[in-house]
């Protein structure tokens, strides 16, 4: 059985979303009841990962557009996560840029992570690049 390279990449993007959702669930677990916004990446990662896993099986024009929509949402979820994780850092960054105050690099390594929200955005960008490059909705199977 021959598996096309683009299907393999889409499968790994789906796996990445599912694993990322589980990892974020573990990290956000203490906050789930206090802050409802912490459910956003968990719910999207789970549903998006499952839907993209199904897309690997179908690969038609409809699945192509659904995949593009899911990847766009992934970028939005990642951007929203970067905002939520970094909004407390904005005053220090603003003071560094506009008021010539020294920048304390310790604020980049403490408290909220940068990698998980960036991973959502990166998965989305990689998925869109893949979809635009292969355009599996137009190929003959």
Helices and strands as residue ranges (DSSP letters): H 5-28, G 29-31, G 36-39, H 40-58, H 61-86, G 87-89, H 90-98, G 105-108, H 115-134
